[in-house]
């Protein structure tokens, strides 16, 4: 197992991750089975004696396998800048670079990619909450203690749902979707391939696809986050004043902590809402809302 003295490098979230930078530190980002920190520890645990790893870097399983075979010390560095990504002390340490399947965590949509990888590897249901009659589980579901699936809920793909959540009646989850603790998705709400962190509420008539939602967000009825361009091209998103290609044909929104949307809010694909902002009823979000 991983050395208990292992430390995370690069804890602070850079501005390029906004509005997720409201969470302040990479390990606090919720996804997968819990947090990014939890998932990194689980992955790196296969490499004995690791002293420090970057919280802003996602290692592929193949890379972890190769590092586990190393008999001495090593320093894993980026190919260009030489930034340290992981290190293990030992005799005759070698300098290594990551493979093409590993990647730095630089933008909010990188979190979606990690979540998809983690959830798609789950093979067994684990139901600790309550599943009412007329619920359809057409996939793999992990349901936390105190959570309830009400009649009419339909789940396909893979869904990880935390503790004390209420889903339904008549809501639809698909793709690889993570729902944190104390969340509510109600009547006619569809969640597709998204991350909802703790205390997120979408009471009714809303769609969230390929999106990342920070804690304590409330969606007014009829809030829709579009996730597909008419021309089918990759989405671009504004980062520090520059449009960046996300590499994704499906990408919805990224919403910071404490956001409230008015009823019938429509969010253009790739737009982001910073922590604490709100929208008016019927508002169309055509550009990022920074609150400035």
PyMOL commands that set and color helices and strands:
alter all, ss='L'
color gray80, all
select helices_A, chain A and resi 15-17+20-23+26-28+36-44+61-69+108-120
alter helices_A, ss='H'
color red, helices_A
select strands_A, chain A and resi 7-9+30-31+34-35+52-54+57-58+74-77+84-88+94-97+103-104+126-127+130-131+136-143+148-149+154-161+166-167+172-174+176-179+184-187+190-192+195-196+201-204+207-209+212-213+218-219+224-225+236-239+242-245+254-255+260-261+266-267+272-273+284-285
alter strands_A, ss='S'
color yellow, strands_A
deselect
rebuild
show_as cartoon
